């Protein structure tokens, strides 16, 4: 493997890590905003986000909301 190829792959791996963090931050913000809009009504929040209530509870715990 050439040095340039190695650096390209390393940069791409770092970009992917940043994208994953960005996705999690986006998801956390979406859930938080929905919680504010629906004043904590989990059924309405889950419906808006298109997830089940158990999935919503899991994500709320994951993101410490």
Rosetta constraint file for C-alpha pairs under 8 A:
AtomPair CA 1 CA 5 HARMONIC 6.41 0.50
AtomPair CA 1 CA 6 HARMONIC 6.68 0.50
AtomPair CA 2 CA 6 HARMONIC 6.32 0.50
AtomPair CA 3 CA 7 HARMONIC 6.20 0.50
AtomPair CA 4 CA 8 HARMONIC 6.11 0.50
AtomPair CA 5 CA 9 HARMONIC 6.19 0.50
AtomPair CA 6 CA 10 HARMONIC 6.10 0.50
AtomPair CA 7 CA 11 HARMONIC 6.06 0.50
AtomPair CA 8 CA 12 HARMONIC 6.20 0.50
AtomPair CA 9 CA 13 HARMONIC 6.18 0.50
AtomPair CA 10 CA 14 HARMONIC 6.33 0.50
AtomPair CA 11 CA 15 HARMONIC 6.19 0.50
AtomPair CA 12 CA 16 HARMONIC 6.17 0.50
AtomPair CA 13 CA 17 HARMONIC 6.31 0.50
AtomPair CA 14 CA 18 HARMONIC 6.32 0.50
AtomPair CA 15 CA 19 HARMONIC 6.17 0.50
AtomPair CA 16 CA 20 HARMONIC 6.24 0.50
AtomPair CA 17 CA 21 HARMONIC 6.42 0.50
AtomPair CA 18 CA 22 HARMONIC 6.14 0.50
AtomPair CA 19 CA 23 HARMONIC 6.09 0.50
AtomPair CA 20 CA 24 HARMONIC 6.30 0.50
AtomPair CA 21 CA 25 HARMONIC 6.18 0.50
AtomPair CA 22 CA 26 HARMONIC 6.05 0.50
AtomPair CA 23 CA 27 HARMONIC 6.10 0.50
AtomPair CA 24 CA 28 HARMONIC 6.06 0.50
AtomPair CA 25 CA 29 HARMONIC 6.14 0.50
AtomPair CA 26 CA 30 HARMONIC 6.15 0.50
AtomPair CA 27 CA 31 HARMONIC 6.22 0.50
AtomPair CA 28 CA 32 HARMONIC 6.09 0.50
AtomPair CA 28 CA 63 HARMONIC 6.34 0.50
AtomPair CA 29 CA 33 HARMONIC 6.01 0.50
AtomPair CA 30 CA 34 HARMONIC 6.15 0.50
AtomPair CA 31 CA 35 HARMONIC 6.10 0.50
AtomPair CA 31 CA 45 HARMONIC 7.66 0.50
AtomPair CA 31 CA 49 HARMONIC 7.70 0.50
AtomPair CA 31 CA 60 HARMONIC 7.72 0.50
AtomPair CA 32 CA 36 HARMONIC 6.39 0.50
AtomPair CA 32 CA 65 HARMONIC 7.10 0.50
AtomPair CA 33 CA 37 HARMONIC 6.23 0.50
AtomPair CA 34 CA 38 HARMONIC 6.01 0.50
AtomPair CA 34 CA 45 HARMONIC 5.71 0.50
AtomPair CA 34 CA 48 HARMONIC 7.64 0.50
AtomPair CA 34 CA 49 HARMONIC 7.96 0.50
AtomPair CA 35 CA 39 HARMONIC 5.67 0.50
AtomPair CA 35 CA 40 HARMONIC 4.95 0.50
AtomPair CA 35 CA 41 HARMONIC 7.25 0.50
AtomPair CA 35 CA 42 HARMONIC 7.76 0.50
AtomPair CA 35 CA 45 HARMONIC 6.32 0.50
AtomPair CA 36 CA 40 HARMONIC 6.69 0.50
AtomPair CA 38 CA 42 HARMONIC 7.96 0.50
AtomPair CA 38 CA 44 HARMONIC 6.53 0.50
AtomPair CA 38 CA 45 HARMONIC 6.38 0.50
AtomPair CA 40 CA 45 HARMONIC 7.51 0.50
AtomPair CA 41 CA 45 HARMONIC 6.24 0.50
AtomPair CA 42 CA 46 HARMONIC 5.93 0.50
AtomPair CA 42 CA 53 HARMONIC 6.71 0.50
AtomPair CA 42 CA 56 HARMONIC 7.76 0.50
AtomPair CA 43 CA 47 HARMONIC 6.13 0.50
AtomPair CA 43 CA 53 HARMONIC 6.52 0.50
AtomPair CA 44 CA 48 HARMONIC 6.14 0.50
AtomPair CA 45 CA 49 HARMONIC 6.20 0.50
AtomPair CA 46 CA 50 HARMONIC 5.86 0.50
AtomPair CA 46 CA 51 HARMONIC 5.12 0.50
AtomPair CA 46 CA 52 HARMONIC 5.79 0.50
AtomPair CA 46 CA 53 HARMONIC 5.62 0.50
AtomPair CA 46 CA 56 HARMONIC 6.11 0.50
AtomPair CA 47 CA 51 HARMONIC 6.41 0.50
AtomPair CA 47 CA 52 HARMONIC 7.46 0.50
AtomPair CA 51 CA 55 HARMONIC 6.16 0.50
AtomPair CA 51 CA 56 HARMONIC 6.46 0.50
AtomPair CA 52 CA 56 HARMONIC 6.24 0.50
AtomPair CA 53 CA 57 HARMONIC 6.14 0.50
AtomPair CA 54 CA 58 HARMONIC 6.18 0.50
AtomPair CA 55 CA 59 HARMONIC 6.25 0.50
AtomPair CA 56 CA 60 HARMONIC 6.11 0.50
AtomPair CA 57 CA 61 HARMONIC 6.20 0.50
AtomPair CA 58 CA 62 HARMONIC 6.06 0.50
AtomPair CA 59 CA 63 HARMONIC 6.04 0.50
AtomPair CA 60 CA 64 HARMONIC 5.77 0.50
AtomPair CA 60 CA 65 HARMONIC 5.11 0.50
AtomPair CA 61 CA 65 HARMONIC 6.52 0.50
